[in-house]
Protein backbone atom coordinates (compact mmCIF):
# COMPACT_ATOMS: atom_id res chain seq x y z
CA UNK A 1 0.00 0.00 0.00
CA UNK A 2 2.79 2.45 0.88
CA UNK A 3 4.58 1.71 -2.42
CA UNK A 4 1.39 2.47 -4.36
CA UNK A 5 0.91 5.74 -2.47
CA UNK A 6 4.52 6.79 -3.08
CA UNK A 7 4.19 5.87 -6.77
CA UNK A 8 0.99 7.89 -7.05
CA UNK A 9 2.62 10.91 -5.38
CA UNK A 10 5.60 10.69 -7.76
CA UNK A 11 3.27 10.52 -10.78
CA UNK A 12 1.21 13.51 -9.59
CA UNK A 13 4.32 15.60 -8.90
CA UNK A 14 5.74 14.70 -12.32
CA UNK A 15 2.52 15.75 -14.04
CA UNK A 16 2.45 18.99 -12.08
CA UNK A 17 6.00 19.79 -13.15
CA UNK A 18 4.95 19.65 -16.79
CA UNK A 19 1.94 21.92 -16.25
CA UNK A 20 3.73 24.76 -14.44
CA UNK A 21 4.02 27.73 -16.79
CA UNK A 22 7.55 28.92 -17.41
CA UNK A 23 8.65 32.45 -18.07
CA UNK A 24 11.85 34.19 -19.03
CA UNK A 25 13.32 37.56 -18.19
CA UNK A 26 14.30 39.98 -20.93
CA UNK A 27 16.35 43.13 -20.75
CA UNK A 28 14.42 45.89 -22.41
CA UNK A 29 16.36 48.96 -23.55
CA UNK A 30 14.30 51.98 -24.54
CA UNK A 31 16.22 54.68 -26.45
CA UNK A 32 14.34 57.98 -26.64
CA UNK A 33 14.42 60.47 -29.51
CA UNK A 34 15.91 63.89 -28.83
CA UNK A 35 13.05 66.13 -27.77
CA UNK A 36 12.67 69.00 -25.32
CA UNK A 37 10.36 69.00 -22.36
CA UNK A 38 9.57 66.79 -19.42
CA UNK A 39 10.51 63.13 -19.14
CA UNK A 40 8.28 60.63 -20.92
CA UNK A 41 5.99 58.21 -19.19
CA UNK A 42 6.32 54.84 -20.92
CA UNK A 43 4.06 51.87 -20.30
CA UNK A 44 4.90 48.36 -21.50
CA UNK A 45 1.81 46.19 -21.79
CA UNK A 46 1.02 42.69 -22.91
CA UNK A 47 -1.70 42.76 -25.57
CA UNK A 48 -3.70 39.58 -26.27
CA UNK A 49 -4.52 38.23 -29.76
CA UNK A 50 -7.86 40.10 -29.68
CA UNK A 51 -6.00 43.41 -29.28
CA UNK A 52 -7.00 43.90 -25.63
CA UNK A 53 -4.81 44.63 -22.64
CA UNK A 54 -3.81 41.47 -20.82
CA UNK A 55 -1.28 42.76 -18.30
CA UNK A 56 0.97 45.69 -17.39
CA UNK A 57 4.62 44.60 -17.53
CA UNK A 58 6.45 47.83 -16.68
CA UNK A 59 5.86 51.56 -16.17
CA UNK A 60 8.54 54.24 -16.62
CA UNK A 61 7.19 57.05 -14.46
CA UNK A 62 6.24 56.63 -10.84
CA UNK A 63 3.98 59.65 -10.22
CA UNK A 64 0.45 58.22 -10.38
CA UNK A 65 -0.97 61.73 -10.78
CA UNK A 66 -0.06 61.62 -14.50
CA UNK A 67 -1.07 58.05 -15.36
CA UNK A 68 -4.38 59.22 -16.80
CA UNK A 69 -2.39 60.92 -19.62
CA UNK A 70 -1.59 57.46 -20.97
CA UNK A 71 -5.22 57.24 -21.99
CA UNK A 72 -5.76 53.77 -23.44
CA UNK A 73 -3.67 52.03 -20.81
CA UNK A 74 -5.33 54.00 -18.01
CA UNK A 75 -8.76 52.92 -19.24
CA UNK A 76 -7.56 49.35 -18.60
CA UNK A 77 -5.34 49.89 -15.55
CA UNK A 78 -7.73 52.26 -13.83
CA UNK A 79 -10.43 49.60 -13.93
CA UNK A 80 -8.39 46.60 -12.81
CA UNK A 81 -6.37 48.59 -10.25
CA UNK A 82 -3.65 45.98 -10.04
CA UNK A 83 -0.62 46.90 -7.95
CA UNK A 84 2.15 48.34 -10.13
CA UNK A 85 4.47 49.64 -7.41
CA UNK A 86 7.00 46.87 -8.02
CA UNK A 87 7.14 47.50 -11.77
CA UNK A 88 7.83 51.23 -11.96
CA UNK A 89 10.85 53.39 -12.62
CA UNK A 90 11.61 57.03 -13.38
CA UNK A 91 10.48 58.83 -16.52
CA UNK A 92 12.91 58.95 -19.46
CA UNK A 93 14.08 62.33 -20.79
CA UNK A 94 14.65 63.16 -24.44
CA UNK A 95 17.81 61.57 -25.88
CA UNK A 96 18.25 59.27 -22.87
CA UNK A 97 17.78 55.55 -22.51
CA UNK A 98 16.50 53.26 -19.81
CA UNK A 99 17.04 49.58 -19.26
CA UNK A 100 14.49 47.53 -17.37
CA UNK A 101 13.82 43.84 -16.97
CA UNK A 102 10.47 42.41 -17.97
CA UNK A 103 9.22 38.88 -17.48
CA UNK A 104 7.24 37.15 -20.22
CA UNK A 105 5.50 33.81 -19.86
CA UNK A 106 6.65 31.37 -22.56
CA UNK A 107 3.04 30.55 -23.46
CA UNK A 108 2.65 34.07 -24.96
CA UNK A 109 5.49 33.57 -27.46
CA UNK A 110 4.35 32.74 -31.01
CA UNK A 111 0.74 32.76 -29.80
CA UNK A 112 -0.52 36.06 -31.27
CA UNK A 113 0.40 38.32 -28.33
CA UNK A 114 2.17 41.70 -28.61
CA UNK A 115 4.17 44.07 -26.47
CA UNK A 116 2.87 47.63 -26.64
CA UNK A 117 4.91 50.66 -25.61
CA UNK A 118 2.77 53.74 -24.97
CA UNK A 119 4.31 57.15 -24.34
CA UNK A 120 3.11 60.49 -23.03
CA UNK A 121 4.96 63.71 -22.20
CA UNK A 122 3.44 66.55 -20.19
CA UNK A 123 2.02 69.31 -22.43
CA UNK A 124 2.95 67.29 -25.53
CA UNK A 125 1.56 64.32 -27.37
CA UNK A 126 0.43 60.84 -26.41
CA UNK A 127 1.33 57.82 -28.57
CA UNK A 128 -0.84 54.80 -27.95
CA UNK A 129 1.30 52.56 -30.16
CA UNK A 130 4.71 54.22 -30.06
CA UNK A 131 6.17 50.73 -30.50
CA UNK A 132 4.29 47.48 -30.93
CA UNK A 133 6.18 44.20 -31.15
CA UNK A 134 4.69 40.84 -32.09
CA UNK A 135 5.80 38.33 -29.47
CA UNK A 136 7.71 35.84 -31.58
CA UNK A 137 10.92 33.99 -30.85
CA UNK A 138 12.69 36.13 -33.47
CA UNK A 139 11.37 39.52 -32.30
CA UNK A 140 12.49 38.93 -28.72
CA UNK A 141 16.10 39.14 -29.90
CA UNK A 142 15.76 42.27 -31.99
CA UNK A 143 15.16 45.96 -32.28
CA UNK A 144 11.92 47.81 -33.11
CA UNK A 145 11.65 51.44 -34.26
CA UNK A 146 9.36 53.90 -32.49
CA UNK A 147 6.71 56.16 -33.99
CA UNK A 148 6.61 58.85 -31.30
CA UNK A 149 9.00 59.73 -28.48
CA UNK A 150 10.80 56.37 -28.65
CA UNK A 151 13.64 56.05 -31.15
CA UNK A 152 13.84 52.28 -30.72
CA UNK A 153 13.37 49.39 -28.32
CA UNK A 154 15.83 46.51 -28.09
CA UNK A 155 14.96 43.25 -26.32
CA UNK A 156 17.62 40.83 -25.11
CA UNK A 157 16.94 37.48 -23.41
CA UNK A 158 18.72 37.15 -20.07
PyMOL CGO cylinders between C-alpha atoms (Angstrom):
from pymol import cmd
from pymol.cgo import CYLINDER

trace = [
    CYLINDER, 0.00, 0.00, 0.00, 2.79, 2.45, 0.88, 0.3, 1, 1, 1, 1, 1, 1,
    CYLINDER, 2.79, 2.45, 0.88, 4.58, 1.71, -2.42, 0.3, 1, 1, 1, 1, 1, 1,
    CYLINDER, 4.58, 1.71, -2.42, 1.39, 2.47, -4.36, 0.3, 1, 1, 1, 1, 1, 1,
    CYLINDER, 1.39, 2.47, -4.36, 0.91, 5.74, -2.47, 0.3, 1, 1, 1, 1, 1, 1,
    CYLINDER, 0.91, 5.74, -2.47, 4.52, 6.79, -3.08, 0.3, 1, 1, 1, 1, 1, 1,
    CYLINDER, 4.52, 6.79, -3.08, 4.19, 5.87, -6.77, 0.3, 1, 1, 1, 1, 1, 1,
    CYLINDER, 4.19, 5.87, -6.77, 0.99, 7.89, -7.05, 0.3, 1, 1, 1, 1, 1, 1,
    CYLINDER, 0.99, 7.89, -7.05, 2.62, 10.91, -5.38, 0.3, 1, 1, 1, 1, 1, 1,
    CYLINDER, 2.62, 10.91, -5.38, 5.60, 10.69, -7.76, 0.3, 1, 1, 1, 1, 1, 1,
    CYLINDER, 5.60, 10.69, -7.76, 3.27, 10.52, -10.78, 0.3, 1, 1, 1, 1, 1, 1,
    CYLINDER, 3.27, 10.52, -10.78, 1.21, 13.51, -9.59, 0.3, 1, 1, 1, 1, 1, 1,
    CYLINDER, 1.21, 13.51, -9.59, 4.32, 15.60, -8.90, 0.3, 1, 1, 1, 1, 1, 1,
    CYLINDER, 4.32, 15.60, -8.90, 5.74, 14.70, -12.32, 0.3, 1, 1, 1, 1, 1, 1,
    CYLINDER, 5.74, 14.70, -12.32, 2.52, 15.75, -14.04, 0.3, 1, 1, 1, 1, 1, 1,
    CYLINDER, 2.52, 15.75, -14.04, 2.45, 18.99, -12.08, 0.3, 1, 1, 1, 1, 1, 1,
    CYLINDER, 2.45, 18.99, -12.08, 6.00, 19.79, -13.15, 0.3, 1, 1, 1, 1, 1, 1,
    CYLINDER, 6.00, 19.79, -13.15, 4.95, 19.65, -16.79, 0.3, 1, 1, 1, 1, 1, 1,
    CYLINDER, 4.95, 19.65, -16.79, 1.94, 21.92, -16.25, 0.3, 1, 1, 1, 1, 1, 1,
    CYLINDER, 1.94, 21.92, -16.25, 3.73, 24.76, -14.44, 0.3, 1, 1, 1, 1, 1, 1,
    CYLINDER, 3.73, 24.76, -14.44, 4.02, 27.73, -16.79, 0.3, 1, 1, 1, 1, 1, 1,
    CYLINDER, 4.02, 27.73, -16.79, 7.55, 28.92, -17.41, 0.3, 1, 1, 1, 1, 1, 1,
    CYLINDER, 7.55, 28.92, -17.41, 8.65, 32.45, -18.07, 0.3, 1, 1, 1, 1, 1, 1,
    CYLINDER, 8.65, 32.45, -18.07, 11.85, 34.19, -19.03, 0.3, 1, 1, 1, 1, 1, 1,
    CYLINDER, 11.85, 34.19, -19.03, 13.32, 37.56, -18.19, 0.3, 1, 1, 1, 1, 1, 1,
    CYLINDER, 13.32, 37.56, -18.19, 14.30, 39.98, -20.93, 0.3, 1, 1, 1, 1, 1, 1,
    CYLINDER, 14.30, 39.98, -20.93, 16.35, 43.13, -20.75, 0.3, 1, 1, 1, 1, 1, 1,
    CYLINDER, 16.35, 43.13, -20.75, 14.42, 45.89, -22.41, 0.3, 1, 1, 1, 1, 1, 1,
    CYLINDER, 14.42, 45.89, -22.41, 16.36, 48.96, -23.55, 0.3, 1, 1, 1, 1, 1, 1,
    CYLINDER, 16.36, 48.96, -23.55, 14.30, 51.98, -24.54, 0.3, 1, 1, 1, 1, 1, 1,
    CYLINDER, 14.30, 51.98, -24.54, 16.22, 54.68, -26.45, 0.3, 1, 1, 1, 1, 1, 1,
    CYLINDER, 16.22, 54.68, -26.45, 14.34, 57.98, -26.64, 0.3, 1, 1, 1, 1, 1, 1,
    CYLINDER, 14.34, 57.98, -26.64, 14.42, 60.47, -29.51, 0.3, 1, 1, 1, 1, 1, 1,
    CYLINDER, 14.42, 60.47, -29.51, 15.91, 63.89, -28.83, 0.3, 1, 1, 1, 1, 1, 1,
    CYLINDER, 15.91, 63.89, -28.83, 13.05, 66.13, -27.77, 0.3, 1, 1, 1, 1, 1, 1,
    CYLINDER, 13.05, 66.13, -27.77, 12.67, 69.00, -25.32, 0.3, 1, 1, 1, 1, 1, 1,
    CYLINDER, 12.67, 69.00, -25.32, 10.36, 69.00, -22.36, 0.3, 1, 1, 1, 1, 1, 1,
    CYLINDER, 10.36, 69.00, -22.36, 9.57, 66.79, -19.42, 0.3, 1, 1, 1, 1, 1, 1,
    CYLINDER, 9.57, 66.79, -19.42, 10.51, 63.13, -19.14, 0.3, 1, 1, 1, 1, 1, 1,
    CYLINDER, 10.51, 63.13, -19.14, 8.28, 60.63, -20.92, 0.3, 1, 1, 1, 1, 1, 1,
    CYLINDER, 8.28, 60.63, -20.92, 5.99, 58.21, -19.19, 0.3, 1, 1, 1, 1, 1, 1,
    CYLINDER, 5.99, 58.21, -19.19, 6.32, 54.84, -20.92, 0.3, 1, 1, 1, 1, 1, 1,
    CYLINDER, 6.32, 54.84, -20.92, 4.06, 51.87, -20.30, 0.3, 1, 1, 1, 1, 1, 1,
    CYLINDER, 4.06, 51.87, -20.30, 4.90, 48.36, -21.50, 0.3, 1, 1, 1, 1, 1, 1,
    CYLINDER, 4.90, 48.36, -21.50, 1.81, 46.19, -21.79, 0.3, 1, 1, 1, 1, 1, 1,
    CYLINDER, 1.81, 46.19, -21.79, 1.02, 42.69, -22.91, 0.3, 1, 1, 1, 1, 1, 1,
    CYLINDER, 1.02, 42.69, -22.91, -1.70, 42.76, -25.57, 0.3, 1, 1, 1, 1, 1, 1,
    CYLINDER, -1.70, 42.76, -25.57, -3.70, 39.58, -26.27, 0.3, 1, 1, 1, 1, 1, 1,
    CYLINDER, -3.70, 39.58, -26.27, -4.52, 38.23, -29.76, 0.3, 1, 1, 1, 1, 1, 1,
    CYLINDER, -4.52, 38.23, -29.76, -7.86, 40.10, -29.68, 0.3, 1, 1, 1, 1, 1, 1,
    CYLINDER, -7.86, 40.10, -29.68, -6.00, 43.41, -29.28, 0.3, 1, 1, 1, 1, 1, 1,
    CYLINDER, -6.00, 43.41, -29.28, -7.00, 43.90, -25.63, 0.3, 1, 1, 1, 1, 1, 1,
    CYLINDER, -7.00, 43.90, -25.63, -4.81, 44.63, -22.64, 0.3, 1, 1, 1, 1, 1, 1,
    CYLINDER, -4.81, 44.63, -22.64, -3.81, 41.47, -20.82, 0.3, 1, 1, 1, 1, 1, 1,
    CYLINDER, -3.81, 41.47, -20.82, -1.28, 42.76, -18.30, 0.3, 1, 1, 1, 1, 1, 1,
    CYLINDER, -1.28, 42.76, -18.30, 0.97, 45.69, -17.39, 0.3, 1, 1, 1, 1, 1, 1,
    CYLINDER, 0.97, 45.69, -17.39, 4.62, 44.60, -17.53, 0.3, 1, 1, 1, 1, 1, 1,
    CYLINDER, 4.62, 44.60, -17.53, 6.45, 47.83, -16.68, 0.3, 1, 1, 1, 1, 1, 1,
    CYLINDER, 6.45, 47.83, -16.68, 5.86, 51.56, -16.17, 0.3, 1, 1, 1, 1, 1, 1,
    CYLINDER, 5.86, 51.56, -16.17, 8.54, 54.24, -16.62, 0.3, 1, 1, 1, 1, 1, 1,
    CYLINDER, 8.54, 54.24, -16.62, 7.19, 57.05, -14.46, 0.3, 1, 1, 1, 1, 1, 1,
    CYLINDER, 7.19, 57.05, -14.46, 6.24, 56.63, -10.84, 0.3, 1, 1, 1, 1, 1, 1,
    CYLINDER, 6.24, 56.63, -10.84, 3.98, 59.65, -10.22, 0.3, 1, 1, 1, 1, 1, 1,
    CYLINDER, 3.98, 59.65, -10.22, 0.45, 58.22, -10.38, 0.3, 1, 1, 1, 1, 1, 1,
    CYLINDER, 0.45, 58.22, -10.38, -0.97, 61.73, -10.78, 0.3, 1, 1, 1, 1, 1, 1,
    CYLINDER, -0.97, 61.73, -10.78, -0.06, 61.62, -14.50, 0.3, 1, 1, 1, 1, 1, 1,
    CYLINDER, -0.06, 61.62, -14.50, -1.07, 58.05, -15.36, 0.3, 1, 1, 1, 1, 1, 1,
    CYLINDER, -1.07, 58.05, -15.36, -4.38, 59.22, -16.80, 0.3, 1, 1, 1, 1, 1, 1,
    CYLINDER, -4.38, 59.22, -16.80, -2.39, 60.92, -19.62, 0.3, 1, 1, 1, 1, 1, 1,
    CYLINDER, -2.39, 60.92, -19.62, -1.59, 57.46, -20.97, 0.3, 1, 1, 1, 1, 1, 1,
    CYLINDER, -1.59, 57.46, -20.97, -5.22, 57.24, -21.99, 0.3, 1, 1, 1, 1, 1, 1,
    CYLINDER, -5.22, 57.24, -21.99, -5.76, 53.77, -23.44, 0.3, 1, 1, 1, 1, 1, 1,
    CYLINDER, -5.76, 53.77, -23.44, -3.67, 52.03, -20.81, 0.3, 1, 1, 1, 1, 1, 1,
    CYLINDER, -3.67, 52.03, -20.81, -5.33, 54.00, -18.01, 0.3, 1, 1, 1, 1, 1, 1,
    CYLINDER, -5.33, 54.00, -18.01, -8.76, 52.92, -19.24, 0.3, 1, 1, 1, 1, 1, 1,
    CYLINDER, -8.76, 52.92, -19.24, -7.56, 49.35, -18.60, 0.3, 1, 1, 1, 1, 1, 1,
    CYLINDER, -7.56, 49.35, -18.60, -5.34, 49.89, -15.55, 0.3, 1, 1, 1, 1, 1, 1,
    CYLINDER, -5.34, 49.89, -15.55, -7.73, 52.26, -13.83, 0.3, 1, 1, 1, 1, 1, 1,
    CYLINDER, -7.73, 52.26, -13.83, -10.43, 49.60, -13.93, 0.3, 1, 1, 1, 1, 1, 1,
    CYLINDER, -10.43, 49.60, -13.93, -8.39, 46.60, -12.81, 0.3, 1, 1, 1, 1, 1, 1,
    CYLINDER, -8.39, 46.60, -12.81, -6.37, 48.59, -10.25, 0.3, 1, 1, 1, 1, 1, 1,
    CYLINDER, -6.37, 48.59, -10.25, -3.65, 45.98, -10.04, 0.3, 1, 1, 1, 1, 1, 1,
    CYLINDER, -3.65, 45.98, -10.04, -0.62, 46.90, -7.95, 0.3, 1, 1, 1, 1, 1, 1,
    CYLINDER, -0.62, 46.90, -7.95, 2.15, 48.34, -10.13, 0.3, 1, 1, 1, 1, 1, 1,
    CYLINDER, 2.15, 48.34, -10.13, 4.47, 49.64, -7.41, 0.3, 1, 1, 1, 1, 1, 1,
    CYLINDER, 4.47, 49.64, -7.41, 7.00, 46.87, -8.02, 0.3, 1, 1, 1, 1, 1, 1,
    CYLINDER, 7.00, 46.87, -8.02, 7.14, 47.50, -11.77, 0.3, 1, 1, 1, 1, 1, 1,
    CYLINDER, 7.14, 47.50, -11.77, 7.83, 51.23, -11.96, 0.3, 1, 1, 1, 1, 1, 1,
    CYLINDER, 7.83, 51.23, -11.96, 10.85, 53.39, -12.62, 0.3, 1, 1, 1, 1, 1, 1,
    CYLINDER, 10.85, 53.39, -12.62, 11.61, 57.03, -13.38, 0.3, 1, 1, 1, 1, 1, 1,
    CYLINDER, 11.61, 57.03, -13.38, 10.48, 58.83, -16.52, 0.3, 1, 1, 1, 1, 1, 1,
    CYLINDER, 10.48, 58.83, -16.52, 12.91, 58.95, -19.46, 0.3, 1, 1, 1, 1, 1, 1,
    CYLINDER, 12.91, 58.95, -19.46, 14.08, 62.33, -20.79, 0.3, 1, 1, 1, 1, 1, 1,
    CYLINDER, 14.08, 62.33, -20.79, 14.65, 63.16, -24.44, 0.3, 1, 1, 1, 1, 1, 1,
    CYLINDER, 14.65, 63.16, -24.44, 17.81, 61.57, -25.88, 0.3, 1, 1, 1, 1, 1, 1,
    CYLINDER, 17.81, 61.57, -25.88, 18.25, 59.27, -22.87, 0.3, 1, 1, 1, 1, 1, 1,
    CYLINDER, 18.25, 59.27, -22.87, 17.78, 55.55, -22.51, 0.3, 1, 1, 1, 1, 1, 1,
    CYLINDER, 17.78, 55.55, -22.51, 16.50, 53.26, -19.81, 0.3, 1, 1, 1, 1, 1, 1,
    CYLINDER, 16.50, 53.26, -19.81, 17.04, 49.58, -19.26, 0.3, 1, 1, 1, 1, 1, 1,
    CYLINDER, 17.04, 49.58, -19.26, 14.49, 47.53, -17.37, 0.3, 1, 1, 1, 1, 1, 1,
    CYLINDER, 14.49, 47.53, -17.37, 13.82, 43.84, -16.97, 0.3, 1, 1, 1, 1, 1, 1,
    CYLINDER, 13.82, 43.84, -16.97, 10.47, 42.41, -17.97, 0.3, 1, 1, 1, 1, 1, 1,
    CYLINDER, 10.47, 42.41, -17.97, 9.22, 38.88, -17.48, 0.3, 1, 1, 1, 1, 1, 1,
    CYLINDER, 9.22, 38.88, -17.48, 7.24, 37.15, -20.22, 0.3, 1, 1, 1, 1, 1, 1,
    CYLINDER, 7.24, 37.15, -20.22, 5.50, 33.81, -19.86, 0.3, 1, 1, 1, 1, 1, 1,
    CYLINDER, 5.50, 33.81, -19.86, 6.65, 31.37, -22.56, 0.3, 1, 1, 1, 1, 1, 1,
    CYLINDER, 6.65, 31.37, -22.56, 3.04, 30.55, -23.46, 0.3, 1, 1, 1, 1, 1, 1,
    CYLINDER, 3.04, 30.55, -23.46, 2.65, 34.07, -24.96, 0.3, 1, 1, 1, 1, 1, 1,
    CYLINDER, 2.65, 34.07, -24.96, 5.49, 33.57, -27.46, 0.3, 1, 1, 1, 1, 1, 1,
    CYLINDER, 5.49, 33.57, -27.46, 4.35, 32.74, -31.01, 0.3, 1, 1, 1, 1, 1, 1,
    CYLINDER, 4.35, 32.74, -31.01, 0.74, 32.76, -29.80, 0.3, 1, 1, 1, 1, 1, 1,
    CYLINDER, 0.74, 32.76, -29.80, -0.52, 36.06, -31.27, 0.3, 1, 1, 1, 1, 1, 1,
    CYLINDER, -0.52, 36.06, -31.27, 0.40, 38.32, -28.33, 0.3, 1, 1, 1, 1, 1, 1,
    CYLINDER, 0.40, 38.32, -28.33, 2.17, 41.70, -28.61, 0.3, 1, 1, 1, 1, 1, 1,
    CYLINDER, 2.17, 41.70, -28.61, 4.17, 44.07, -26.47, 0.3, 1, 1, 1, 1, 1, 1,
    CYLINDER, 4.17, 44.07, -26.47, 2.87, 47.63, -26.64, 0.3, 1, 1, 1, 1, 1, 1,
    CYLINDER, 2.87, 47.63, -26.64, 4.91, 50.66, -25.61, 0.3, 1, 1, 1, 1, 1, 1,
    CYLINDER, 4.91, 50.66, -25.61, 2.77, 53.74, -24.97, 0.3, 1, 1, 1, 1, 1, 1,
    CYLINDER, 2.77, 53.74, -24.97, 4.31, 57.15, -24.34, 0.3, 1, 1, 1, 1, 1, 1,
    CYLINDER, 4.31, 57.15, -24.34, 3.11, 60.49, -23.03, 0.3, 1, 1, 1, 1, 1, 1,
    CYLINDER, 3.11, 60.49, -23.03, 4.96, 63.71, -22.20, 0.3, 1, 1, 1, 1, 1, 1,
    CYLINDER, 4.96, 63.71, -22.20, 3.44, 66.55, -20.19, 0.3, 1, 1, 1, 1, 1, 1,
    CYLINDER, 3.44, 66.55, -20.19, 2.02, 69.31, -22.43, 0.3, 1, 1, 1, 1, 1, 1,
    CYLINDER, 2.02, 69.31, -22.43, 2.95, 67.29, -25.53, 0.3, 1, 1, 1, 1, 1, 1,
    CYLINDER, 2.95, 67.29, -25.53, 1.56, 64.32, -27.37, 0.3, 1, 1, 1, 1, 1, 1,
    CYLINDER, 1.56, 64.32, -27.37, 0.43, 60.84, -26.41, 0.3, 1, 1, 1, 1, 1, 1,
    CYLINDER, 0.43, 60.84, -26.41, 1.33, 57.82, -28.57, 0.3, 1, 1, 1, 1, 1, 1,
    CYLINDER, 1.33, 57.82, -28.57, -0.84, 54.80, -27.95, 0.3, 1, 1, 1, 1, 1, 1,
    CYLINDER, -0.84, 54.80, -27.95, 1.30, 52.56, -30.16, 0.3, 1, 1, 1, 1, 1, 1,
    CYLINDER, 1.30, 52.56, -30.16, 4.71, 54.22, -30.06, 0.3, 1, 1, 1, 1, 1, 1,
    CYLINDER, 4.71, 54.22, -30.06, 6.17, 50.73, -30.50, 0.3, 1, 1, 1, 1, 1, 1,
    CYLINDER, 6.17, 50.73, -30.50, 4.29, 47.48, -30.93, 0.3, 1, 1, 1, 1, 1, 1,
    CYLINDER, 4.29, 47.48, -30.93, 6.18, 44.20, -31.15, 0.3, 1, 1, 1, 1, 1, 1,
    CYLINDER, 6.18, 44.20, -31.15, 4.69, 40.84, -32.09, 0.3, 1, 1, 1, 1, 1, 1,
    CYLINDER, 4.69, 40.84, -32.09, 5.80, 38.33, -29.47, 0.3, 1, 1, 1, 1, 1, 1,
    CYLINDER, 5.80, 38.33, -29.47, 7.71, 35.84, -31.58, 0.3, 1, 1, 1, 1, 1, 1,
    CYLINDER, 7.71, 35.84, -31.58, 10.92, 33.99, -30.85, 0.3, 1, 1, 1, 1, 1, 1,
    CYLINDER, 10.92, 33.99, -30.85, 12.69, 36.13, -33.47, 0.3, 1, 1, 1, 1, 1, 1,
    CYLINDER, 12.69, 36.13, -33.47, 11.37, 39.52, -32.30, 0.3, 1, 1, 1, 1, 1, 1,
    CYLINDER, 11.37, 39.52, -32.30, 12.49, 38.93, -28.72, 0.3, 1, 1, 1, 1, 1, 1,
    CYLINDER, 12.49, 38.93, -28.72, 16.10, 39.14, -29.90, 0.3, 1, 1, 1, 1, 1, 1,
    CYLINDER, 16.10, 39.14, -29.90, 15.76, 42.27, -31.99, 0.3, 1, 1, 1, 1, 1, 1,
    CYLINDER, 15.76, 42.27, -31.99, 15.16, 45.96, -32.28, 0.3, 1, 1, 1, 1, 1, 1,
    CYLINDER, 15.16, 45.96, -32.28, 11.92, 47.81, -33.11, 0.3, 1, 1, 1, 1, 1, 1,
    CYLINDER, 11.92, 47.81, -33.11, 11.65, 51.44, -34.26, 0.3, 1, 1, 1, 1, 1, 1,
    CYLINDER, 11.65, 51.44, -34.26, 9.36, 53.90, -32.49, 0.3, 1, 1, 1, 1, 1, 1,
    CYLINDER, 9.36, 53.90, -32.49, 6.71, 56.16, -33.99, 0.3, 1, 1, 1, 1, 1, 1,
    CYLINDER, 6.71, 56.16, -33.99, 6.61, 58.85, -31.30, 0.3, 1, 1, 1, 1, 1, 1,
    CYLINDER, 6.61, 58.85, -31.30, 9.00, 59.73, -28.48, 0.3, 1, 1, 1, 1, 1, 1,
    CYLINDER, 9.00, 59.73, -28.48, 10.80, 56.37, -28.65, 0.3, 1, 1, 1, 1, 1, 1,
    CYLINDER, 10.80, 56.37, -28.65, 13.64, 56.05, -31.15, 0.3, 1, 1, 1, 1, 1, 1,
    CYLINDER, 13.64, 56.05, -31.15, 13.84, 52.28, -30.72, 0.3, 1, 1, 1, 1, 1, 1,
    CYLINDER, 13.84, 52.28, -30.72, 13.37, 49.39, -28.32, 0.3, 1, 1, 1, 1, 1, 1,
    CYLINDER, 13.37, 49.39, -28.32, 15.83, 46.51, -28.09, 0.3, 1, 1, 1, 1, 1, 1,
    CYLINDER, 15.83, 46.51, -28.09, 14.96, 43.25, -26.32, 0.3, 1, 1, 1, 1, 1, 1,
    CYLINDER, 14.96, 43.25, -26.32, 17.62, 40.83, -25.11, 0.3, 1, 1, 1, 1, 1, 1,
    CYLINDER, 17.62, 40.83, -25.11, 16.94, 37.48, -23.41, 0.3, 1, 1, 1, 1, 1, 1,
    CYLINDER, 16.94, 37.48, -23.41, 18.72, 37.15, -20.07, 0.3, 1, 1, 1, 1, 1, 1,
]
cmd.load_cgo(trace, "trace")
